[in-house]
Amino acid sequence: MTAATKDWAALSDQLAQVLHLAVAPVAISFSDSAPRSVAPFGAPMSAPAEDGRSGRVPAGCVFWVRGAETTFSTAPEDHGNCSVGRVTHGLASLDEVAGNDDVAALLGSGWVSEEAVGQIPAVSTRPGSITYGPLRETPSDVDPDVVLLRVSGRQMMVLSDALPALSIEGKPQCHIVALAKEQQIPAASVGCALSRARTGMTPEEMTCALPAADLPEIVEAVTKAAEIDTTVAKYAAADARRFA
């Protein structure tokens, strides 16, 4: 099944149903130019920071939140406020952002070391556009690269059971998109303080990035794992009634 023939709406609905997702799956697509069928993100550019950073949102991960609501395309400059996100999404090199104030703040606080920064996974080819939107509403001329889920601890449990190759990652949260796109592996993040402060995600939420090319097989595995977990949970609940 090629990207063009995948039933994204059905896959999205099944994922949302079996995992009981509170937020719809988000499709993330990297391309040389914006799809003709998709409108650009409409928020105004921010006033430049002292180091010149500017963007349409505080960080690229904010587009994940907006992308659960509507489909839109973004240009590289739209992501300009968060240096870390620009690097992970292939929009800038480490050398290009090294002198920015946000990088200095992260390094100076000890939040991340210079050695760790150099090892952060990143998209390998610089995109001319990144499109976000509800997976089930994916336009016919858009081929998603990554499917982003916002999940609870229980939902992450099911994903972990279903996907033996699932990589559990820490900060920065946005590098799981690069892992799913470049290495074609499902990757989850426990989140990071930087992203939580900018997106408003709740303390209970985590994220998981899935390679879109493998989504039919992933959905099948997740569905099977969820059914098994439900069977076991019903047994445990019935067994626990002996202690009531």
C-alpha positions as CSV (number, residue, x, y, z in Angstrom):
1,M,0.0,0.0,0.0
2,T,1.6,3.3,-1.1
3,A,1.1,6.7,0.6
4,A,-1.3,7.7,-2.1
5,T,-3.6,4.7,-1.6
6,K,-3.7,4.8,2.2
7,D,-7.1,5.5,3.7
8,W,-5.8,8.1,6.2
9,A,-9.3,8.8,7.6
10,A,-10.0,5.2,8.4
11,L,-6.5,4.8,10.0
12,S,-7.0,7.9,12.0
13,D,-10.4,6.8,13.2
14,Q,-9.2,3.4,14.2
15,L,-6.2,4.8,16.1
16,A,-8.4,7.2,17.9
17,Q,-11.0,4.5,18.8
18,V,-8.7,1.8,20.0
19,L,-6.5,4.1,22.0
20,H,-9.4,6.4,23.2
21,L,-7.4,9.4,22.2
22,A,-8.5,12.8,23.5
23,V,-6.7,14.6,20.7
24,A,-6.9,13.6,17.0
25,P,-3.8,12.2,15.3
26,V,-1.8,14.9,13.5
27,A,-0.2,14.4,10.1
28,I,3.2,16.1,9.5
29,S,4.4,16.3,6.0
30,F,7.8,17.6,4.7
31,S,8.1,18.9,1.2
32,D,10.1,21.2,-1.1
33,S,7.1,23.5,-1.5
34,A,3.7,24.0,0.0
35,P,0.9,21.9,-1.4
36,R,-1.4,23.9,-3.6
37,S,-4.5,22.6,-1.8
38,V,-3.3,23.8,1.6
39,A,-3.6,27.3,2.9
40,P,-0.5,28.8,4.8
41,F,-0.6,29.3,8.5
42,G,-2.2,32.6,9.1
43,A,-0.9,34.0,12.4
44,P,1.3,37.1,12.1
45,M,5.0,37.0,12.6
46,S,6.2,38.0,16.1
47,A,8.3,41.0,16.8
48,P,12.0,40.0,16.6
49,A,13.8,39.0,19.9
50,E,17.1,40.8,20.7
51,D,19.0,38.0,18.8
52,G,16.7,38.4,15.8
53,R,14.5,35.3,16.4
54,S,11.0,35.6,15.1
55,G,8.2,33.2,14.1
56,R,4.5,32.7,13.9
57,V,4.4,30.6,17.1
58,P,6.6,30.3,20.1
59,A,8.0,26.9,18.9
60,G,7.5,24.4,16.2
61,C,5.8,22.0,18.6
62,V,2.9,24.5,18.9
63,F,2.0,23.6,15.3
64,W,1.3,20.1,16.6
65,V,-1.5,21.6,18.8
66,R,-2.9,23.8,16.0
67,G,-2.6,20.9,13.5
68,A,-5.1,18.8,15.5
69,E,-7.7,21.4,14.6
70,T,-7.1,22.4,10.9
71,T,-4.7,21.7,8.0
72,F,-2.1,24.4,7.1
73,S,1.3,24.7,5.6
74,T,4.3,26.5,7.1
75,A,7.4,28.1,5.7
76,P,10.9,27.8,7.3
77,E,10.7,31.3,8.7
78,D,7.4,30.5,10.5
79,H,9.5,28.2,12.8
80,G,12.1,30.8,13.5
81,N,11.5,31.5,17.2
82,C,12.8,28.1,18.6
83,S,16.3,27.3,17.6
84,V,16.1,23.7,18.9
85,G,13.0,23.0,16.8
86,R,14.6,24.5,13.7
87,V,17.5,22.1,14.1
88,T,15.4,19.0,14.7
89,H,13.2,19.7,11.7
90,G,16.1,20.3,9.3
91,L,15.5,24.0,9.0
92,A,18.8,25.1,10.4
93,S,22.2,23.7,11.3
94,L,23.7,23.9,14.8
95,D,26.2,26.4,13.6
96,E,23.4,28.7,12.3
97,V,21.7,28.8,15.7
98,A,24.7,28.5,18.1
99,G,24.7,32.2,18.9
100,N,21.0,32.6,19.7
101,D,19.8,33.6,23.1
102,D,17.6,30.5,23.6
103,V,20.5,28.2,22.9
104,A,22.6,30.1,25.4
105,A,19.8,29.9,28.0
106,L,19.6,26.1,27.6
107,L,23.3,25.5,27.8
108,G,23.8,28.0,30.6
109,S,21.2,26.5,32.8
110,G,22.6,23.0,32.4
111,W,19.4,21.8,30.8
112,V,21.5,20.3,28.0
113,S,25.2,19.9,27.4
114,E,27.1,21.0,24.3
115,E,27.9,17.3,23.7
116,A,24.2,16.3,23.8
117,V,23.2,19.1,21.5
118,G,25.5,17.7,18.8
119,Q,23.8,14.3,19.1
120,I,20.2,15.5,18.7
121,P,18.4,13.7,15.8
122,A,17.4,16.0,13.0
123,V,15.7,15.8,9.6
124,S,18.4,15.4,7.0
125,T,17.0,17.4,4.1
126,R,16.1,21.0,4.5
127,P,12.4,21.3,3.7
128,G,10.8,24.2,1.9
129,S,7.5,23.6,3.6
130,I,6.1,21.6,6.5
131,T,2.3,20.8,6.5
132,Y,0.3,20.0,9.6
133,G,-3.3,18.9,10.0
134,P,-5.7,16.3,11.3
135,L,-4.7,12.9,9.8
136,R,-8.2,12.0,8.9
137,E,-8.5,15.2,6.8
138,T,-5.2,14.7,4.8
139,P,-5.6,16.2,1.3
140,S,-5.1,14.0,-1.7
141,D,-2.0,15.9,-2.8
142,V,-0.3,15.5,0.7
143,D,1.7,12.4,1.7
144,P,2.3,12.4,5.5
145,D,5.8,11.5,6.7
146,V,5.0,11.3,10.4
147,V,1.8,10.8,12.5
148,L,2.0,12.6,15.9
149,L,-0.1,11.4,18.8
150,R,-0.7,13.0,22.2
151,V,-1.2,10.2,24.7
152,S,-1.7,9.4,28.3
153,G,0.3,6.9,30.4
154,R,-2.3,4.1,29.7
155,Q,-2.2,4.8,26.0
156,M,1.6,4.8,26.0
157,M,1.4,1.4,27.7
158,V,-0.6,0.0,24.8
159,L,1.8,1.5,22.2
160,S,4.7,0.0,24.1
161,D,3.1,-3.4,24.1
162,A,2.2,-3.1,20.4
163,L,5.5,-1.7,19.1
164,P,8.6,-3.6,20.3
165,A,10.8,-1.1,18.3
166,L,9.3,1.9,20.1
167,S,12.0,4.2,21.3
168,I,11.3,6.1,24.5
169,E,13.0,9.5,24.4
170,G,13.5,12.5,26.6
171,K,14.3,16.1,25.7
172,P,13.9,17.9,23.4
173,Q,10.5,16.5,22.6
174,C,10.5,17.6,19.0
175,H,13.4,15.2,17.9
176,I,11.0,12.3,17.9
177,V,9.6,13.6,14.6
178,A,13.1,13.4,13.1
179,L,13.5,9.8,14.4
180,A,10.2,8.7,12.9
181,K,10.9,10.4,9.6
182,E,14.6,9.6,9.1
183,Q,14.9,6.2,10.8
184,Q,11.4,5.0,10.2
185,I,11.0,3.9,13.8
186,P,8.1,4.8,16.2
187,A,9.5,7.2,18.9
188,A,7.8,8.5,22.0
189,S,8.8,11.3,24.3
190,V,8.1,11.8,28.0
191,G,8.1,15.5,27.1
192,C,10.3,18.4,28.0
193,A,9.9,21.6,30.0
194,L,10.6,23.8,27.0
195,S,7.8,22.3,24.9
196,R,5.3,22.0,27.8
197,A,5.7,25.6,28.6
198,R,5.2,26.7,25.0
199,T,2.4,24.3,24.0
200,G,0.4,24.2,27.2
201,M,0.3,20.4,27.1
202,T,-0.8,19.0,30.4
203,P,1.6,17.3,32.8
204,E,-0.1,13.9,32.1
205,E,0.4,14.1,28.4
206,M,3.2,12.5,26.4
207,T,3.8,12.3,22.6
208,C,4.5,9.6,20.1
209,A,5.7,10.0,16.5
210,L,4.9,7.2,14.1
211,P,6.3,6.7,10.6
212,A,3.4,7.3,8.3
213,A,4.6,4.7,5.7
214,D,4.1,1.9,8.3
215,L,0.8,3.2,9.7
216,P,-1.5,0.3,8.5
217,E,0.8,-2.3,10.2
218,I,1.1,-0.1,13.3
219,V,-2.7,0.3,13.6
220,E,-3.2,-3.4,13.3
221,A,-0.6,-4.1,16.0
222,V,-2.0,-1.4,18.3
223,T,-5.5,-2.8,17.8
224,K,-4.4,-6.3,18.8
225,A,-2.5,-5.0,21.8
226,A,-5.5,-2.9,23.0
227,E,-7.8,-5.9,22.8
228,I,-5.4,-8.1,24.8
229,D,-5.0,-5.4,27.4
230,T,-8.8,-5.0,27.7
231,T,-9.1,-8.8,28.3
232,V,-6.4,-8.8,31.0
233,A,-7.9,-5.7,32.6
234,K,-11.3,-7.3,32.8
235,Y,-9.8,-10.4,34.4
236,A,-7.9,-8.3,37.0
237,A,-11.0,-6.2,37.8
238,A,-13.1,-9.3,38.4
239,D,-10.3,-10.9,40.5
240,A,-10.0,-7.7,42.6
241,R,-13.6,-8.0,43.6
242,R,-12.6,-10.7,46.0
243,F,-11.0,-8.0,48.1
244,A,-13.9,-5.7,48.2
